[in-house]
Amino acid sequence: MIIEAARLGGSNLFSPASRSVLLKSLGLTILLLVGLWFGLGEAFSLMAMPWLENLLPGLPDWAGWAGTIAAIIAGVGLALVLALFVAPVTAVMAGLFLDDIAEVIEVRDYPDEAPGKAMPLGQSIRQSLGFLVVVALGNLLALMLLIVPGINLAAFFVVNGYLLGREYFEFAAMRFMSPADAKRLRARNSTTIFFAGLIIAAFLSVPLLNLLTPMFAAGMMVHLYKMVAAKAGGVRRATPAV
């Protein structure tokens, strides 16, 4: 079930029907990350550079290279912090584009079933912001655990596997049921959804490819929801054609 949902989510990425949503999602993801990069760089300049300028005059002339080293370290640090924000950015993009992605999939792959309903704009914004905060805090915890031997890399996958699996599944389910019912359905299938989330976390860990995470994760979870709902209802469904 999980592998099939992932395969269908991957196939959806470059299908002609999804192309416009892909371009919008990719463009806004890049734009938001670029904005964060410049914002983080400006914040560093305002907070850290005055401290460095006060420190360096007290150093010998031959230690001028300290400024260059500090700039390099700052660049690496900014890149690491930006990587931390990739998951929260995908959370925002999910809230903006999941309904568009779901509509394409439902019309193409499940034409004989009633389509889902898009969440009201206000609820969608609240859900996205809540997702943003939760994923940001979870990844901050994972970043702190990077210094703990043995669980550093595992922490990234466990945290994101749980959070991304949970939130993307509930996003997909809430097109067909209330938030409370979506949470109950997710809880009854928590193991399946967690392992599906691990696949999303693995996708998220690949540089450049992770820019497509909102499209991949949303498509995968729409299919996984359909499979889980069919299983819960005792309905057999043919594999969607892609």
N, C-alpha and C positions, 0 to 999 in steps of 0.2 A: 504493500500500500504506500509506504513512505517513498520508496525508490520510484515507483510509478508516478506519484505526485510530483517528485523532483524532476523526473524526465519531462513531464508535461509542462511544468513551470519553465524549464529550460527551453523547450520547443516554442513556448509562447513568446519568448524574448524577441525573436526576429521574424515572427509571422507578419505577413502584410497588414493584417487587421490591427496589429498592436504597434505598428511602426510609429504612428503619430504620438501615442502615449509614451512610447520608449524615448523619442526625441525630447518631448517635454520634460519627462522625468530626469533624463540624463543631463539636459541643459540646466535645469534648476538645481540639481544636485551639485554639479560643478560650480555653478554661480555661488551657491551658498558656501561651499567649501573654500572657494577663493576669497569670498568676503570674510570668512572666519580667519583665514591665513593673514590677511592684511590687518584685521582687527586684533589678532593675537600679537602680531609684530608691533603694532602701534602701542598696545598695552605694555609690552616688554620695554619699548623705548621710553615710555613715560615713567615706568617704575624702576627698571634695572639700570638703564644707562646713566642717570645722574649719580647713582652709587658707584658705578665703575669709573666715571670721570673724576669723582672725588678721590677714589683709591689710587688711580694710576699716577697722578702727579707726585705722589709720595714714593714712587718706585724709581729705581735707577734707570738711566737712559736705555741701558741694554735690555730692560724688561718691557720695552714697548710692544713686543710681540704678545704680551698678555692680553692686550685689547683684541688682537686678531683671534687668539685662541678663545677668548670669551665670546666673540661674535660667532665663531664656528659652533661652540657649545650651545649658544642660544638658538642657532638655526636648527641643530639636531633636536633640541628640546621642543622647539615650536613644531617640528615635524611629528614628534611623538605625541604631543598634545593634540595636534590636528587629527592624527590617526585615532585618538580616543573619541573624537567627535564624529567619525564616520558613521558609527552605529546610531547615535541620536539623530543625525541628519537623515538617515534612511527611515527613521521613525516618522519624521515630519513628512517626507515624501510619500510614505505609505498612507498617511491620512489624507493627503491631497489627491492621490491617484488610484487608490485601491478600488474605488467604485468604478472608475473608468476601465481599469484592467478587468475587474470582475464582469462588467457588462459585456466586454468583448468575448470573454471566455464563455459566459453563460449563453449568449446568442449563438456562438459558433459550435460549442461542444455539448450543450445541453438544451437544444431547441425545443424539446418536448416538455420541459419543466418550467414552472412559473419562475420568472426572473426575480432576483432579490430587489430590495428597495434601498436606495442610497440613504445614508444617515443624514438628518438635517445638518445644515452647515454649522450651526452653533455646537451641536453635539460632536461633530467631526473635529472641530477645532479643539474642543476640550479634551477629546480622546487623544488627539495628536500631541497636545502639550503635555498631557499626563504621561504618555508614552515617552516623550522626549526626556522628561525629568527622571523617570524610572530607569531608562536605559543609560542616561548620562551618569547617574549615581552608581548603577551596577558596573559600568565600565571604569569608573573612578576606583571602585573597590578592587576590580580586577587589576588595574594598573598598580595599586598599592601592593597587591599580592605578587607582583612580578619579582619582588626582592626575596620572596620566600622560596627556597630551593624545593624542587619536587612538585610544587603545585602552581608555579607561575603561569605556564602556557595553558595548563588544564583549566585554570581559573577563567581565562578568557573564553574558552569554549563552553564551559559549564554555565557561566553567567549569561553569555549571549544566547546559548542554546535554549536556556529556560525562558529568558525575557522575550527574545524575538519569536520563539515558537508560540508562546502564550499570547502575545499581543497581536501578531499577524493572524493567528487562527481566530481570535475573538473579533478582529476587524471583519474577517470574511463571514463569520457566523452571524454577526449582527445585521447583515443584510437580510436575514431570514427570520430572526428571532430577537427577543428583547436582550439587553445586556446581561440581565440576571440568568436567562436561559443559556446564553452563549457561554457564560462562565461555568455553569453546571455541566454543559456538554464538554467543555474543555477539561474540567476536572475529572470527568468519567473516562477521558481518553488521554490523561496527562502523560503517560509513558510514551505513547505514540507521538504526541505533539512535541515532547521534549526531544526525541530523537530526530524528528523533522527539523526542530530548531537547531540542532547540531549541524545539520546539512547547511542551513542558512548561515550559521556562524562560520563554517568552513568556507563558504562562498564569500563571506564578508572579509575573510583573512587574506584573500588574494588581491594584491595591489592592482588597480585599474579595473579589474573585473568587479571589485566591490562597489563601483559606481552604479552597477546595474542591480544591486541588491534589492531596492524597492520593487522593481519589476519582477525579478525572479521570485522573491519571497511572497509577494502578493499573489502571483499566478499559482505558485505551488500550494499555498494555503487555500485558495479557492477550490482547487481540485481535491485537496485533502479533506476539506469540509464536506464536499459532495460525497466522497467515499465514506467518511465517518457517519454522516447523516443517513446514507443508504444502508449501512450496516446496522445502525441503531434502529432503523425502521423495517429491517428485514427485507429490503428491496435489492434485487440484483440489477446492476447497471453495467452495460457494455462499456469497454474502455473508449474514451473519447478519441475521435480521429483527429490527427494533427498533420 
